[in-house]
Amino acid sequence: MDAVLAFRRPRVFVDTGALVAVYDPQDALHTQAIRFRDEFLLPFQVDIFSSYYVLAETLNNLHRAFRAGRMRRSQFDQAADELVRCVFFAVLEISDAVNLRARQIMHKFHPHYSFIDATNLALIERENIRNIFSFDQAFDWYPLTSGHTKIFLARHPSAGIRRLE
C-alpha cells in the first residue's frame, strides 16, 4: 500500500499593521501590502487568520485615517464592509485560555506587548500558525517556536517574499 502524504495548507496570521496598509491608500506600506495580498496570499491555497481584536484595532485606525483626510468615505466604508464580513481571512475565537496566556506573555515580556499583541501571540501559539504577515516589530521580541516565518515586507525589501510554510 502506498504511503499517503498529508498536505497542510500554509497558514498565515495577519496583524493590524498589515490590514491597515492593505486598506489605507495613503499608508507608506500600502503598495507592498497589496502586492503581498494579491500575489502571494489570495491566488494560492493559503489559510489566512486574524482576531477580533485585530479587526477592531484596524477599523479604529482606518477611521482615524478617514477623519484625518487620508481616506475618502467610500474607501473607509468599503474597507469596513470587507473587514466586518472577513472577506479574505477567518477570525479566530479568543478563549479564556488564550486570554490567560496573553496575560502571561504581557507580564513576562513587558513593556513590549499590548494586550492585543499578546493575544495574537497566544492565538498563533494555540493554532500553531507558522507565518505572520505584519509590519510590527513586536513579533521580533517574542521567542516564537522554531519554524515560524515572520513576514515583514517593509523591513526586508531586498529579501523579497519568502516561501510560506
KAQUI-V491340 format. One record per residue. N is the residue number from 0. SS is DSSP state (@ for helix, = for strand, . for the rest). PSI is psi in degrees with one decimal (999 if undefined). BURIAL is # if it has 9 or more other C-alpha atoms within 8 Angstrom, else .. Layout:
N SS PSI BURIAL
N SS PSI BURIAL
This chain:
0 . 131.8 .
1 . 141.4 .
2 . 138.3 .
3 . 123.7 .
4 . 128.0 .
5 . 131.0 .
6 . 123.8 .
7 . 126.1 .
8 . 144.8 .
9 = 144.4 #
10 = 135.6 #
11 = 133.3 #
12 = 129.3 #
13 = 126.2 #
14 . 169.5 #
15 @ -50.6 #
16 @ -37.7 #
17 @ -43.2 #
18 @ -41.9 #
19 @ -43.9 #
20 @ -34.1 #
21 @ -43.6 #
22 @ -22.2 #
23 . 106.7 #
24 . -16.8 #
25 . -2.2 .
26 . 138.9 .
27 . -23.4 .
28 . 11.6 .
29 @ -50.1 #
30 @ -44.1 #
31 @ -41.4 #
32 @ -43.5 #
33 @ -44.9 #
34 @ -46.5 #
35 @ -46.0 #
36 @ -49.5 #
37 @ -29.4 #
38 @ -24.0 .
39 @ -17.8 #
40 @ -57.2 #
41 . -39.4 #
42 . -15.6 .
43 . 166.8 .
44 . 85.4 .
45 = 131.3 #
46 = 123.5 #
47 = 131.7 #
48 = 157.1 #
49 = -168.6 #
50 = 163.3 #
51 @ -32.7 #
52 @ -42.0 .
53 @ -42.1 #
54 @ -47.9 #
55 @ -43.4 .
56 @ -40.1 #
57 @ -46.7 #
58 @ -39.1 #
59 @ -44.6 .
60 @ -40.9 #
61 @ -36.5 #
62 @ -37.7 #
63 @ -42.0 .
64 @ -40.0 #
65 @ -48.2 #
66 @ -30.0 .
67 . -2.2 .
68 . 11.0 .
69 . -11.8 #
70 . 145.0 #
71 . 158.4 .
72 @ -41.3 .
73 @ -35.4 .
74 @ -43.6 #
75 @ -45.9 #
76 @ -41.0 .
77 @ -44.7 .
78 @ -46.1 #
79 @ -43.0 #
80 @ -46.9 .
81 @ -41.4 #
82 @ -45.2 #
83 @ -35.7 .
84 . -3.0 .
85 . 57.7 #
86 . -44.2 .
87 . 15.3 .
88 . 159.2 #
89 = 145.5 .
90 = 126.2 #
91 = 138.1 #
92 . 142.2 .
93 . 108.7 #
94 . 173.1 .
95 @ -38.0 .
96 @ -38.4 .
97 @ -42.8 #
98 @ -41.0 #
99 @ -46.2 .
100 @ -38.2 #
101 @ -43.1 #
102 @ -38.4 #
103 @ -43.7 .
104 @ -44.9 #
105 @ -45.3 #
106 @ -38.6 .
107 @ -36.8 .
108 @ 19.1 #
109 . 140.0 .
110 . 20.5 .
111 . -20.9 .
112 . 135.8 #
113 . 170.1 .
114 @ -36.4 #
115 @ -46.0 #
116 @ -46.6 #
117 @ -39.3 #
118 @ -41.7 #
119 @ -43.5 #
120 @ -39.7 #
121 @ -39.0 #
122 @ -42.6 #
123 @ -42.3 #
124 @ -50.3 #
125 @ -42.6 .
126 @ -2.5 .
127 . 48.8 .
128 . 128.8 #
129 . -9.0 #
130 = 137.1 #
131 = 122.6 #
132 = 103.0 #
133 . 154.1 #
134 . 8.4 #
135 . 126.5 .
136 . -10.0 .
137 @ -33.5 #
138 @ -18.8 .
139 @ -31.1 .
140 @ -18.5 .
141 . 131.8 .
142 . 76.8 .
143 . 151.2 .
144 . 156.3 .
145 . 149.7 .
146 . -6.6 .
147 . 140.0 #
148 = 115.9 #
149 = 121.9 #
150 = 97.4 #
151 . 87.3 #
152 . -39.7 #
153 . -31.0 .
154 . -3.1 .
155 . 52.7 .
156 . -30.6 .
157 . -22.4 .
158 . -18.0 .
159 . -160.0 .
160 . 130.4 .
161 . 153.9 .
162 . 137.1 .
163 . 144.0 .
164 . 999 .
